């Protein structure tokens, strides 16, 4: 029969093994999410390429032109043509890690943020100027909509606070550990801003601002 000291010893060994294996398994799961997210963006790169080829080089735009601001308009509506016209499936617009870090209301919505285009910054797919057009969810916008400020250098919730994937207009998928690109351009908010405020828009055609 099993004695209490033996039972305690076995339980202690199992706890030690679990303590060692849990970080390993969690790391494997996180890497799997990162890879799946990057694969989604590579699939979207093909969608952007096909859409652009069929639309004189332009990027998807559901509205007639830029209307409103990030706090009055959901920018991801401009990705609808990709799904509605069969260039991709709705699931390709979602990071697999988003549901792990989101509430029920936002779990079914697209979990990528799309570049806010302006008349001066209507980037073209695979054009001469390479720029960021898509990325993991902008955490500053989610925080602002929930009524609290987030630090400007926050990272997307999609990957548990470790960083974010972004898609460039040449089809390259890039992993960023912070939201700053180029010469100090924070992709979460317009240039020359200390925080994300209602009504703010990109300052010019080179200013990358990802919104959802």
C-alpha positions as CSV (number, residue, x, y, z in Angstrom):
1,X,0.0,0.0,0.0
2,X,1.0,3.7,-0.5
3,X,2.4,5.4,2.5
4,X,1.8,9.1,3.1
5,X,5.5,10.0,2.9
6,X,5.7,8.2,-0.4
7,X,2.7,10.1,-1.7
8,X,4.2,13.4,-0.6
9,X,7.4,12.6,-2.3
10,X,5.7,11.7,-5.6
11,X,3.6,14.9,-5.4
12,X,6.7,17.0,-4.8
13,X,8.4,15.5,-7.8
14,X,5.4,16.1,-10.0
15,X,5.2,19.7,-8.8
16,X,8.9,20.2,-9.7
17,X,8.5,18.7,-13.1
18,X,5.4,20.9,-13.8
19,X,7.3,24.0,-12.6
20,X,10.1,23.2,-15.0
21,X,7.9,22.2,-18.0
22,X,5.3,25.0,-17.8
23,X,7.6,27.8,-19.0
24,X,8.9,25.6,-21.8
25,X,5.4,24.7,-22.9
26,X,4.3,28.3,-22.7
27,X,7.2,29.4,-24.7
28,X,6.4,26.9,-27.4
29,X,2.8,28.1,-27.5
30,X,3.8,31.7,-27.8
31,X,6.2,31.0,-30.6
32,X,3.5,29.1,-32.3
33,X,1.2,32.1,-32.1
34,X,4.0,34.4,-33.4
35,X,4.5,32.1,-36.4
36,X,0.8,31.7,-37.2
37,X,0.4,35.5,-37.0
38,X,3.3,36.0,-39.4
39,X,1.8,33.4,-41.7
40,X,-1.5,35.3,-41.7
41,X,0.3,38.5,-42.7
42,X,2.1,36.7,-45.5
43,X,-1.3,35.5,-46.8
44,X,-2.5,39.0,-46.6
45,X,0.5,40.2,-48.5
46,X,-0.7,38.0,-51.4
47,X,-4.2,39.4,-51.0
48,X,-2.9,43.0,-51.1
49,X,-0.9,42.2,-54.2
50,X,-3.8,40.6,-56.0
51,X,-6.2,43.5,-55.0
52,X,-3.6,46.1,-56.1
53,X,-3.1,44.4,-59.4
54,X,-6.9,44.5,-60.1
55,X,-7.3,48.1,-58.9
56,X,-4.6,50.1,-60.6
57,X,-2.1,49.7,-57.8
58,X,-4.3,51.1,-55.1
59,X,-4.8,49.7,-51.6
60,X,-8.1,48.5,-50.2
61,X,-10.5,51.3,-49.3
62,X,-14.1,50.7,-48.4
63,X,-14.9,54.4,-48.0
64,X,-14.8,57.0,-50.8
65,X,-11.9,58.6,-49.0
66,X,-10.5,59.3,-45.5
67,X,-13.4,60.3,-43.3
68,X,-13.5,61.1,-39.7
69,X,-10.7,60.3,-37.2
70,X,-9.6,57.2,-35.3
71,X,-12.0,58.0,-32.4
72,X,-15.1,58.4,-34.7
73,X,-14.4,55.8,-37.4
74,X,-13.3,52.1,-37.3
75,X,-10.5,52.0,-39.8
76,X,-10.6,48.3,-40.3
77,X,-13.8,48.8,-42.4
78,X,-11.3,49.6,-45.2
79,X,-10.1,46.0,-45.2
80,X,-13.6,44.8,-46.0
81,X,-13.0,44.7,-49.8
82,X,-10.3,42.0,-49.3
83,X,-12.9,39.7,-47.7
84,X,-16.0,40.8,-49.7
85,X,-14.3,40.4,-53.0
86,X,-12.7,37.1,-52.2
87,X,-9.1,38.1,-51.8
88,X,-8.8,36.5,-48.4
89,X,-10.9,35.0,-45.6
90,X,-12.1,36.9,-42.5
91,X,-9.9,34.6,-40.4
92,X,-6.8,36.0,-42.1
93,X,-7.5,39.4,-40.5
94,X,-7.1,38.0,-37.0
95,X,-4.0,37.3,-35.0
96,X,-4.3,33.8,-33.3
97,X,-3.2,35.3,-30.0
98,X,-5.8,38.0,-29.9
99,X,-8.5,36.0,-28.2
100,X,-6.2,35.1,-25.3
101,X,-5.8,38.8,-24.4
102,X,-9.1,40.4,-25.4
103,X,-12.6,40.7,-24.0
104,X,-15.6,39.0,-25.6
105,X,-16.8,42.1,-27.4
106,X,-13.6,42.5,-29.4
107,X,-12.7,38.8,-29.8
108,X,-14.6,38.5,-33.1
109,X,-13.5,41.7,-34.7
110,X,-10.4,42.0,-37.0
111,X,-7.4,42.1,-34.7
112,X,-5.0,43.8,-37.0
113,X,-4.6,47.6,-37.4
114,X,-4.5,49.1,-40.9
115,X,-2.6,52.2,-42.0
116,X,-4.7,55.4,-41.8
117,X,-4.3,56.8,-45.3
118,X,-4.5,60.4,-46.2
119,X,-4.7,62.2,-49.6
120,X,-1.0,63.0,-49.2
121,X,-0.1,59.4,-48.1
122,X,-2.0,57.1,-50.4
123,X,0.7,54.4,-50.5
124,X,0.7,51.8,-53.2
125,X,1.5,48.1,-52.9
126,X,5.0,47.3,-53.8
127,X,5.7,50.9,-54.9
128,X,9.0,52.7,-54.9
129,X,8.5,53.8,-51.2
130,X,8.4,50.9,-48.8
131,X,6.2,51.6,-45.8
132,X,4.3,49.8,-43.0
133,X,0.6,49.2,-44.0
134,X,-0.6,46.6,-41.4
135,X,0.2,45.5,-37.9
136,X,-1.0,43.8,-34.8
137,X,-3.7,45.6,-32.8
138,X,-2.9,49.2,-31.7
139,X,-3.0,49.1,-27.9
140,X,-3.2,52.9,-27.5
141,X,-6.6,53.0,-29.4
142,X,-8.0,50.2,-27.3
143,X,-6.9,51.9,-24.1
144,X,-8.3,55.3,-25.2
145,X,-11.7,53.7,-26.1
146,X,-11.8,52.2,-22.6
147,X,-11.1,55.5,-21.0
148,X,-7.5,55.2,-19.8
149,X,-4.2,56.4,-21.3
150,X,-1.5,53.9,-22.3
151,X,2.2,54.6,-22.5
152,X,3.2,55.6,-26.1
153,X,5.7,52.8,-26.4
154,X,3.2,50.1,-25.4
155,X,3.2,46.9,-27.4
156,X,0.2,45.1,-28.9
157,X,-1.8,42.8,-26.7
158,X,-1.9,40.2,-29.4
159,X,1.4,38.7,-28.3
160,X,1.2,39.0,-24.6
161,X,3.3,42.2,-24.3
162,X,6.3,40.9,-26.1
163,X,6.1,42.8,-29.4
164,X,4.1,42.9,-32.7
165,X,4.2,41.8,-36.3
166,X,3.9,44.4,-39.0
167,X,3.5,44.0,-42.8
168,X,5.4,46.3,-45.2
169,X,4.2,47.4,-48.6
170,X,6.8,45.2,-50.3
171,X,5.3,42.0,-48.6
172,X,7.9,41.7,-45.9
173,X,6.7,40.6,-42.4
174,X,8.7,42.2,-39.6
175,X,8.7,41.5,-35.9
176,X,9.1,44.6,-33.7
177,X,9.8,44.6,-30.0
178,X,8.7,48.3,-29.8
179,X,6.4,50.4,-32.0
180,X,9.1,52.8,-33.3
181,X,10.3,52.5,-36.9
182,X,12.6,54.5,-39.1
183,X,13.7,57.8,-37.6
184,X,11.5,57.7,-34.6
185,X,8.0,57.2,-36.2
186,X,5.7,55.6,-33.6
187,X,3.2,53.5,-35.6
188,X,0.6,53.8,-32.8
189,X,0.0,57.5,-33.2
190,X,0.6,60.5,-35.5
191,X,4.0,62.2,-35.5
192,X,4.8,65.1,-33.3
193,X,2.2,63.9,-30.7
194,X,3.0,63.1,-27.1
195,X,-0.1,61.0,-26.7
196,X,-3.0,59.7,-28.8
197,X,-5.7,62.4,-28.6
198,X,-9.2,62.5,-30.2
199,X,-9.2,64.0,-33.7
200,X,-5.5,63.4,-34.3
201,X,-4.4,62.4,-37.9
202,X,-1.2,61.6,-39.7
203,X,0.8,64.8,-40.3
204,X,1.9,63.9,-43.8
205,X,2.3,61.1,-46.3
206,X,5.3,59.6,-44.6
207,X,3.7,59.4,-41.2
208,X,2.7,55.8,-40.4
209,X,-0.4,55.5,-38.1
210,X,-2.0,52.1,-37.7
211,X,-5.6,52.2,-36.5
212,X,-8.5,49.8,-36.2
